[in-house]
Amino acid sequence: MDNIRNVVIIGSGCAGHTAALYTARANLKPLVLEGHEPGGQLSLTTLVENFPGFPEGIQGPQLIENMRRQAGRFGAQYQLGHVVSADLSKRPFALKVERETILTRTLIIASGASARWLGLPSEQALIGHGVSSCATCDGFFFSGKEITVIGGGDSAMEEAIFLTRFATKVTLIHRRDQFRASKIMLERAQKHGKIDFLTDTVVEDIYDPAKQEVTALKLRNLKTDKVWDFPTSGMFLGIGHVPNAGMFAGQLDTDSEGYLQTKNYVFTRVPGVYACGDVQDRRYRQAITAAGTGCMAALEVERFLEEEEG
């Protein structure tokens, strides 16, 4: 049938655009569904200095736009909208995108993972201007400064320890007095001379969106109700990520936090369905690793369709 796609790619971050580039060059005419966060997390980043090929660095949104244009040059098609539900029980696979149903012979899931945020208006206004969810992406920009990390699990401890390479002092703020972090990670952070702890404390506001920079946090102690301003040059979120894979619940294998589980890098348990990027990578979560798995998924789609056609 003419209305059945060879391949649909869900997501338009590094993994999705790379998969689109490779499948388009294979003349598979991929359709990319841009998802609820077009461009992925890189679209929320300012200067990217760790993506190979850009010695002076590149703005995150510009890198994403370059990838999209490159894939489009070879025939990749893009469509706004995100997948509401999917039926992977038979082929062609059926994807419900708002009011439309799209049929496809193969599927690449590159829908990413969204950082958990505190939900403050000032936080959203300052993303990329002192508020970050990625220490390895942005830590360098805080060399010689005092910064904060929010959270109490392993990811918060890892972020805090990593950031001590650059910051003169890291204050870890946690809403409880007990930590979810593993004993070894907590002890490592507690023994570090550059890391201080503020427990039973929450962030109520972030200053100063008007200046387009973080200057201080408005904090509140949950036990004493004391409210005070805490000077800082940056705030890093270490409260985890939420993989955008809910539409595949019960159809694909996931771990305890909802990340898609794959074998041999990108294979899901459903033949013809591949997952790449942050939706299945809870360990590295880098633009370059996402691009790498996007390439792998595209090459596997090409092989799968060739074998099917004999």
C-alpha positions as CSV (number, residue, x, y, z in Angstrom):
1,M,0.0,0.0,0.0
2,D,1.3,3.5,-0.9
3,N,0.4,4.9,2.5
4,I,2.6,2.6,4.4
5,R,6.0,4.2,5.3
6,N,9.3,2.3,5.2
7,V,10.4,3.9,8.4
8,V,9.1,6.3,10.9
9,I,11.4,8.0,13.4
10,I,10.0,9.3,16.7
11,G,12.0,12.2,18.0
12,S,14.1,15.1,16.6
13,G,17.1,15.3,18.8
14,C,20.6,14.1,17.9
15,A,19.5,10.4,17.7
16,G,16.5,11.1,15.5
17,H,18.2,13.4,13.1
18,T,21.1,11.0,12.6
19,A,18.7,8.1,12.0
20,A,16.9,10.4,9.5
21,L,20.1,11.3,7.7
22,Y,21.2,7.6,7.3
23,T,17.8,6.3,6.3
24,A,17.2,9.2,3.9
25,R,20.6,8.5,2.2
26,A,19.5,4.9,1.9
27,N,16.5,6.2,-0.1
28,L,14.0,5.0,2.5
29,K,12.2,8.3,2.7
30,P,11.9,8.5,6.5
31,L,9.2,10.4,8.3
32,V,10.4,12.1,11.4
33,L,7.7,12.9,14.1
34,E,9.2,15.8,16.0
35,G,7.7,14.9,19.4
36,H,6.6,17.1,22.2
37,E,10.1,18.6,22.6
38,P,11.3,19.3,19.1
39,G,15.0,19.3,18.9
40,G,15.3,17.4,22.2
41,Q,17.4,18.6,25.2
42,L,20.0,20.2,22.9
43,S,17.4,22.8,22.0
44,L,17.5,24.0,25.6
45,T,21.3,24.2,25.7
46,T,23.4,27.3,24.8
47,L,27.0,26.6,23.9
48,V,28.0,23.0,23.0
49,E,31.7,22.5,23.2
50,N,32.0,18.7,23.3
51,F,30.5,17.8,20.0
52,P,33.4,16.9,17.5
53,G,33.9,19.1,14.5
54,F,33.2,22.5,16.1
55,P,36.5,23.7,17.6
56,E,34.9,27.0,18.7
57,G,31.8,25.3,20.0
58,I,28.3,25.7,18.6
59,Q,24.9,26.8,20.0
60,G,22.7,23.8,20.8
61,P,19.7,25.0,18.7
62,Q,22.1,25.7,15.7
63,L,23.6,22.2,15.9
64,I,20.1,20.7,15.8
65,E,19.0,22.9,12.9
66,N,22.2,21.9,11.0
67,M,21.3,18.2,11.5
68,R,17.8,18.7,10.4
69,R,18.8,20.5,7.3
70,Q,21.3,17.9,6.4
71,A,18.8,15.1,6.8
72,G,16.2,17.1,4.8
73,R,18.6,17.6,2.0
74,F,18.5,13.8,1.4
75,G,14.7,13.6,1.5
76,A,13.8,13.1,5.2
77,Q,10.4,14.5,5.9
78,Y,9.4,16.2,9.2
79,Q,6.0,16.4,10.8
80,L,5.1,18.2,14.0
81,G,3.2,16.3,16.6
82,H,3.8,13.4,19.1
83,V,2.7,9.8,19.2
84,V,-0.3,9.4,21.5
85,S,-0.4,5.6,21.3
86,A,1.1,2.8,19.2
87,D,0.2,-0.7,18.2
88,L,3.3,-2.9,17.7
89,S,1.4,-6.2,17.8
90,K,1.3,-6.6,14.1
91,R,2.9,-5.1,11.0
92,P,2.7,-2.6,9.6
93,F,3.0,-0.9,13.0
94,A,0.3,1.7,13.7
95,L,1.1,5.0,15.3
96,K,-1.6,7.4,16.4
97,V,-0.4,11.0,16.1
98,E,-3.1,13.2,17.5
99,R,-6.1,12.6,15.0
100,E,-4.0,10.7,12.4
101,T,-2.9,7.1,12.2
102,I,0.4,6.4,10.5
103,L,1.4,3.0,9.3
104,T,5.1,1.9,9.0
105,R,7.1,-1.2,8.2
106,T,9.8,-0.3,10.7
107,L,10.1,2.1,13.6
108,I,13.0,3.9,15.2
109,I,12.2,5.3,18.7
110,A,14.4,8.3,19.5
111,S,12.0,10.1,21.7
112,G,14.6,11.0,24.3
113,A,14.2,11.6,28.1
114,S,13.1,14.8,29.6
115,A,14.9,16.2,32.6
116,R,12.8,16.5,35.8
117,W,12.5,20.2,36.7
118,L,11.3,21.9,39.9
119,G,8.5,23.6,38.0
120,L,9.3,27.2,38.8
121,P,8.7,29.9,36.2
122,S,12.1,31.5,37.0
123,E,13.7,28.1,36.4
124,Q,12.3,27.8,32.9
125,A,13.4,31.4,32.1
126,L,17.0,30.6,33.2
127,I,17.6,27.3,31.5
128,G,20.8,27.8,29.6
129,H,21.6,30.9,31.6
130,G,22.8,29.4,34.9
131,V,20.2,26.6,35.3
132,S,21.2,23.2,33.8
133,S,20.3,19.6,34.0
134,C,23.6,18.4,32.6
135,A,26.9,18.8,34.5
136,T,29.0,17.2,31.8
137,C,27.5,19.7,29.3
138,D,27.8,22.9,31.2
139,G,30.1,22.4,34.2
140,F,33.1,24.1,32.4
141,F,31.2,27.4,32.3
142,F,31.2,27.6,36.1
143,S,35.0,27.4,36.6
144,G,36.0,29.4,39.8
145,K,32.4,29.9,40.9
146,E,30.1,28.7,43.7
147,I,27.2,26.6,42.5
148,T,24.3,24.4,43.8
149,V,23.0,20.9,42.9
150,I,19.4,19.9,43.7
151,G,18.6,16.3,44.6
152,G,19.4,13.4,46.9
153,G,20.0,10.4,44.7
154,D,23.1,9.0,42.9
155,S,22.6,11.3,40.0
156,A,22.8,14.3,42.3
157,M,26.0,13.0,44.0
158,E,27.6,12.3,40.6
159,E,26.7,15.8,39.4
160,A,28.1,17.4,42.5
161,I,31.3,15.4,42.5
162,F,31.9,16.1,38.8
163,L,31.2,19.8,39.2
164,T,34.0,20.1,41.9
165,R,36.4,19.9,38.9
166,F,35.4,23.4,38.0
167,A,33.5,25.1,40.9
168,T,35.2,26.4,44.0
169,K,32.3,25.2,46.1
170,V,29.2,23.0,45.4
171,T,26.3,23.1,47.8
172,L,23.9,20.1,47.5
173,I,20.4,20.9,48.4
174,H,17.9,18.1,49.4
175,R,14.3,18.3,50.6
176,R,14.8,15.5,53.2
177,D,17.5,14.6,55.7
178,Q,17.8,11.1,54.3
179,F,19.3,10.3,50.9
180,R,18.3,7.9,48.2
181,A,21.8,7.7,47.0
182,S,23.9,4.5,47.4
183,K,26.1,4.5,50.4
184,I,29.3,4.6,48.4
185,M,28.2,7.6,46.4
186,L,26.9,9.5,49.4
187,E,30.1,8.9,51.4
188,R,32.2,10.0,48.4
189,A,30.3,13.3,48.3
190,Q,30.3,13.8,52.0
191,K,34.0,13.4,52.3
192,H,34.7,15.8,49.4
193,G,36.2,19.1,50.7
194,K,34.4,21.2,48.1
195,I,30.9,19.8,48.7
196,D,28.5,21.2,51.4
197,F,25.0,19.9,52.2
198,L,21.8,21.7,52.9
199,T,19.1,19.2,54.0
200,D,15.3,19.6,54.7
201,T,15.5,22.5,52.2
202,V,13.6,23.4,49.0
203,V,14.1,26.0,46.3
204,E,11.1,28.5,46.2
205,D,12.5,30.8,43.5
206,I,15.6,31.6,41.4
207,Y,17.1,35.1,40.9
208,D,17.4,36.8,38.5
209,P,15.6,36.2,35.2
210,A,15.7,40.0,34.5
211,K,19.5,39.8,34.4
212,Q,19.5,36.5,32.4
213,E,21.8,34.9,35.0
214,V,21.5,33.1,38.3
215,T,22.6,35.2,41.2
216,A,20.8,33.5,44.2
217,L,18.2,31.0,45.3
218,K,15.3,31.7,47.6
219,L,15.3,28.7,50.0
220,R,13.0,27.4,52.7
221,N,13.7,25.0,55.5
222,L,10.9,22.5,55.7
223,K,11.3,21.9,59.4
224,T,11.8,25.5,60.7
225,D,10.0,27.3,57.8
226,K,12.9,29.7,57.7
227,V,13.2,31.5,54.3
228,W,16.4,33.1,53.1
229,D,18.3,34.0,50.0
230,F,21.4,31.9,49.1
231,P,23.9,33.5,46.7
232,T,25.0,31.2,43.9
233,S,26.2,31.4,40.3
234,G,24.4,28.3,39.0
235,M,21.8,25.6,39.8
236,F,22.1,22.1,38.5
237,L,19.2,19.7,38.6
238,G,20.1,16.2,39.8
239,I,16.6,14.8,40.3
240,G,16.7,12.5,37.3
241,H,15.1,12.2,33.9
242,V,11.8,10.8,32.6
243,P,12.2,8.7,29.4
244,N,9.5,9.5,26.8
245,A,8.4,6.0,26.3
246,G,5.0,5.9,27.9
247,M,3.2,5.2,24.6
248,F,4.9,1.8,24.5
249,A,4.0,0.6,28.0
250,G,3.3,-3.2,28.0
251,Q,4.6,-3.6,24.4
252,L,8.4,-3.1,24.9
253,D,10.7,-4.1,27.8
254,T,11.6,-1.2,30.1
255,D,13.7,-1.0,33.3
256,S,12.4,0.1,36.7
257,E,12.5,3.8,35.6
258,G,10.9,3.4,32.2
259,Y,13.9,3.4,29.9
260,L,13.5,1.1,26.9
261,Q,15.7,-2.0,27.2
262,T,17.7,-3.0,24.1
263,K,20.0,-5.8,23.1
264,N,23.1,-5.3,20.8
265,Y,22.7,-1.5,21.4
266,V,19.4,-0.8,19.6
267,F,17.3,-3.9,19.2
268,T,14.0,-4.1,21.1
269,R,12.1,-7.3,21.5
270,V,9.8,-6.5,18.6
271,P,11.5,-7.3,15.2
272,G,11.6,-4.1,13.1
273,V,11.5,-1.8,16.1
274,Y,14.7,-0.1,17.3
275,A,15.4,2.3,20.1
276,C,18.3,4.8,20.3
277,G,19.4,7.9,22.2
278,D,18.4,8.9,25.7
279,V,15.1,6.9,25.7
280,Q,17.3,3.8,26.1
281,D,20.6,5.3,27.5
282,R,20.5,6.2,31.1
283,R,24.3,6.0,31.5
284,Y,25.9,8.4,29.0
285,R,23.2,10.8,27.8
286,Q,25.5,12.7,25.5
287,A,24.8,14.3,22.1
288,I,27.5,12.2,20.4
289,T,26.4,8.9,21.9
290,A,22.8,9.6,20.9
291,A,24.0,10.3,17.3
292,G,26.0,7.1,17.3
293,T,23.0,4.9,18.3
294,G,20.8,6.8,15.8
295,C,23.3,5.7,13.1
296,M,23.2,2.1,14.4
297,A,19.4,2.0,14.4
298,A,19.2,3.4,10.8
299,L,21.7,0.8,9.5
300,E,19.7,-2.0,11.2
301,V,16.5,-0.7,9.6
302,E,18.2,-0.8,6.2
303,R,19.4,-4.4,6.7
304,F,16.0,-5.5,8.1
305,L,14.1,-4.2,5.0
306,E,16.7,-5.6,2.6
307,E,16.4,-9.1,4.1
308,E,12.6,-8.9,4.1
309,E,12.6,-8.1,0.4
310,G,14.9,-11.0,-0.2
